[in-house]
């Protein structure tokens, strides 16, 4: 790494590799970019924030789509609403991805879901986390075409949480690209011991693919994300 000025971390699973590559970049004075470095890496690097600043380095985490651009677009939309609307009101974020994930990607999805299975079941209002009512957990909503009317599931991702705490009018986030059956498969996978998680990957891939190809009202139709 001594002759490298920027390091792009694209290996995984993120939860198993942890901060090792990031800390190696810090040790050798390299900038660090991680498309998939979610809350696991952020928490692990917190003790080193001051060292990163003093070394004049940039560490960019979650530099992908979800997480990544999702939080940027949400913040930008909120700022536009505040600029043009007298009362922007409560913000509801709907997100999802119909991509064909790798084995490593599915293992990270399982671990992120396990990490947030309880804490993600909330929304924010006046800077505070709120428990949802039963009707807020899995509502049926009308989304713009080609998505249309579908059921979505309340889930506050950790990368969106700082913004949600800042916004006094309130924020709720929902993912809408899976069916209830796929959500049950994901929940089961998250409960498995580590040595069995690899077995869950083909189950989850089949479930995601079924939702995607069906074009049903429970998963994003083909071509949409």
Residue, then its C-alpha position, 0 to 999 in steps of 0.5 A: x500500500x505504500x505506493x497507493x494514494x487511494x484504496x477502493x474496498x470492493x471485497x466482502x462480506x463486509x461484516x466479516x472483513x470488518x475495518x481491517x482494510x480501512x485501518x491498513x489504509x489509515x496506517x499507510x496514509x491512503x484515502x479510503x472508499x468503500x461502496x458497501x461499508x455500512x454501519x459495521x465499518x462506521x462503528x468500528x472506525x469511530x475511535x479513529x475519527x480524530x486520527x483520520x482528520x489529523x492525517x488529512x485523509x478522506x474515508x468515504x463509506x457507503x459509496x453505492x446506491x443503497x446505502x449511498x445515493x439514497x441518503x443524498x437524494x433524500x436529503x436533497x429532496x427534503x431541502x427542496x421541499x423546505x425551499x418551496x413548500x410552506x409546510x414540507x410535512x412528514x417525509x416517507x422514503x420508499x426504497x428497494x433494489x431489484x438487482x441480481x446480488x452476488x453470494x457475498x452481497x446476500x450474506x451482507x444483506x442477511x447480516x444487516x437485516x439481523x443487525x437492524x431487525x429490532x432497531x430498524x422498526x421505527x420512525x423519527x419525529x422531533x428528533x426522537x425514535x418512535x415505535x410504529x402503530x400496527x398500521x404503520x408497519x406494513x401499509x399498502x401504498x400507491x407509488x408512481x409507475x411502474x411500481x403502482x399499488x403495493x405493500x411496503x415494510x417499515x425499516x429505518x436503515x442506519x445510514x438514514x438515521x442521522x438525517x431522520x434525527x435532524x428533521x423535526x417534521x419526521x421521517x419514515x423509511x420503507x422497503x418495497x421490493x420483496x413479498x411477505x414470503x421473501x421477508x419471512x425467508x430473510x428473517x429465518x436466514x438472519x436467525x441462522x448460526x454463522x456456519x449455516x448462513x451460506x446455505x441460506x444464500x440460494x434460498x434468498x436468491x430464489x426468493x428475490x428472483x421470484x419477486x422480481x420476475x413475477x412483476x407482482x404488487x409485492x416486489x419491484x417489477x422487471x426493469x424497475x428499481 
